[in-house]
Amino acid sequence: AVVTVPAYFNDSQRQATKEAGAIAGLDVKRIVNEPTAAALAYGLDKRDKDMKIAVYDLGGGTFDISILRLSKGVFEVLATGGDSALGGDDFDHRIFCWILESAKLDPLSAGDARLLQTRAREAKEYLTYHSEAPITARLSTGVLVDLMLTTAIFNEITQTLVMKTIQPVKKALRDAGLSVSEVKGVVMVGGATRMPQIQRAVGEYFRQEPLNNLDPDKVVALGAATQANLL
């Protein structure tokens, strides 16, 4: 098993994680920083040259950015940052609000709201590989919601969220004392990084193609436990 924690965890939080492992019946030998685990999963420790890398981690509810130095197979965390209240769920909510506005739905029952929130998440995931996502739902009132969410609309309603992730990236680079040109690798972690607009924004900012878990050929197989860090 690979036990990981956010790079910004302090000693007491790390110790609590070890104790939680003991309660679960594990003999925890070591706690690994999440960005380090991600870099290991991509096999970056196999590279001979020293390099600075960025780990961009956008999950369902949080965003973390870490700047690492790799030297002779050893990772050093230079800076961390992020937003603990920003993630893929916020993108779902933007679609949900767009559905309500487009279909002129107000008010909604709790059950109908949950149904449309599910449809919003499904549409977001569908747009990862398609240019349009149909959204269809029959509400408890008998109203039929039948909409088409395009990539253009999705990009427009979530643009501010995408840019909101770039500000912590800039600050982390300043804290690390590095320029964008000094970063020689960008690792994408977290399910929300599958969104094309995220891939594009990160690639444009760092001026290079980021490593992502959409292409299995780019991932070095280091076992199922380590691979799980990419999800």
PAGU-214488 format. One line per 5 residues: number of its first residue (from 1); their letters; for each residue x, y, z negated of C-alpha. Coordinates in steps of 0.5 Angstrom, whole numbers. Example, Ala and Ser with C-alpha at 12.3 -4.5 7.8 and 13.67 -1.06 7.14 Angstrom:
// residues 2
1> as> 25:-9:-16; 27:-2:-14 .
END
This chain:
// residues 231
1> avvtv> 0:0:0; 2:7:1; 0:12:-4; 0:19:-2; -1:26:-5 .
6> payfn> -2:33:-2; 5:36:-2; 3:42:-7; 1:37:-12; 5:39:-19 .
11> dsqrq> 8:33:-23; 2:32:-28; -2:31:-22; 3:26:-19; 3:23:-26 .
16> atkea> -4:22:-26; -4:19:-19; 1:14:-21; -4:12:-27; -10:12:-23 .
21> gaiag> -6:7:-19; -4:3:-25; -12:3:-27; -13:0:-20; -8:-6:-22 .
26> ldvkr> -2:-3:-17; 5:-2:-19; 6:4:-16; 14:5:-14; 13:12:-11 .
31> ivnep> 9:17:-9; 10:20:-2; 8:27:0; 2:27:5; 6:31:11 .
36> taaal> 12:26:10; 8:20:11; 5:23:17; 12:24:20; 14:17:18 .
41> aygld> 8:14:22; 10:18:28; 17:15:27; 20:22:26; 25:19:21 .
46> krdkd> 28:15:27; 31:21:30; 38:22:29; 38:30:30; 36:34:25 .
51> mkiav> 30:38:26; 24:42:23; 17:40:24; 10:42:22; 5:38:20 .
56> ydlgg> -2:41:21; -7:37:17; -15:38:18; -19:34:15; -27:34:14 .
61> gtfdi> -27:39:8; -20:42:7; -14:44:11; -6:43:10; 0:46:13 .
66> silrl> 7:43:11; 13:45:14; 19:40:13; 26:39:15; 28:32:17 .
71> skgvf> 36:31:16; 39:24:17; 32:21:16; 31:25:9; 25:29:9 .
76> evlat> 25:36:5; 18:40:4; 20:47:6; 13:51:5; 6:49:4 .
81> ggdsa> 0:52:5; -8:52:8; -15:53:6; -18:48:1; -25:50:4 .
86> lggdd> -24:49:11; -25:43:15; -29:39:20; -35:40:16; -35:47:18 .
91> fdhri> -35:46:25; -41:41:24; -45:47:20; -44:52:26; -47:47:31 .
96> fcwil> -53:46:26; -54:53:25; -54:54:33; -59:48:33; -64:52:29 .
101> esakl> -63:58:32; -64:55:39; -70:51:37; -73:57:33; -73:52:27 .
106> dplsa> -75:55:20; -76:53:15; -74:45:15; -75:40:11; -69:37:7 .
111> gdarl> -70:30:11; -70:34:18; -64:38:16; -60:32:14; -63:29:21 .
116> lqtra> -60:35:25; -54:35:21; -52:28:23; -54:30:30; -49:36:30 .
121> reake> -43:32:27; -45:27:33; -45:32:38; -38:35:36; -35:28:36 .
126> yltyh> -38:27:43; -35:33:46; -28:31:44; -28:27:51; -34:30:54 .
131> seapi> -36:37:57; -43:36:55; -47:33:49; -54:32:49; -58:33:42 .
136> tarls> -65:30:41; -69:29:35; -76:28:33; -78:32:27; -83:30:21 .
141> tgvlv> -87:36:24; -87:32:31; -83:38:34; -78:35:39; -71:38:39 .
146> dlmlt> -68:37:46; -62:41:47; -55:41:51; -49:43:47; -43:45:52 .
151> taifn> -36:45:51; -36:53:52; -42:54:47; -38:50:42; -32:54:43 .
156> eitqt> -35:60:42; -39:59:36; -33:56:33; -27:60:35; -27:64:29 .
161> lvmkt> -26:57:25; -20:55:30; -16:62:29; -18:61:21; -13:55:21 .
166> iqpvk> -7:59:25; -7:65:19; -4:59:14; 1:57:19; 4:64:20 .
171> kalrd> 5:64:13; 8:58:12; 13:59:17; 14:66:14; 15:62:7 .
176> aglsv> 20:57:10; 24:63:13; 23:60:20; 21:63:27; 16:59:32 .
181> sevkg> 22:57:36; 25:53:31; 20:48:30; 22:42:34; 16:38:33 .
186> vvmvg> 8:39:31; 5:33:28; -3:33:28; -7:29:22; -14:29:20 .
191> gatrm> -20:27:24; -22:34:26; -15:35:30; -19:31:35; -23:37:37 .
196> pqiqr> -20:39:44; -20:47:42; -16:45:36; -11:41:40; -10:47:45 .
201> avgey> -10:53:40; -4:49:36; 0:47:42; -1:55:45; 2:57:38 .
206> frqep> 8:53:37; 9:53:45; 9:45:45; 5:39:46; 3:37:39 .
211> lnnld> 4:29:37; -3:27:36; -7:20:34; -11:21:41; -5:17:44 .
216> pdkvv> -3:11:41; 3:11:45; 6:16:41; 5:13:35; 10:8:32 .
221> algaa> 7:2:29; 10:2:22; 4:-3:19; -3:-2:18; -3:2:11 .
226> tqanl> 2:7:14; -3:8:20; -8:10:16; -5:16:14; -7:18:21 .
231> l> -14:18:20 .
END
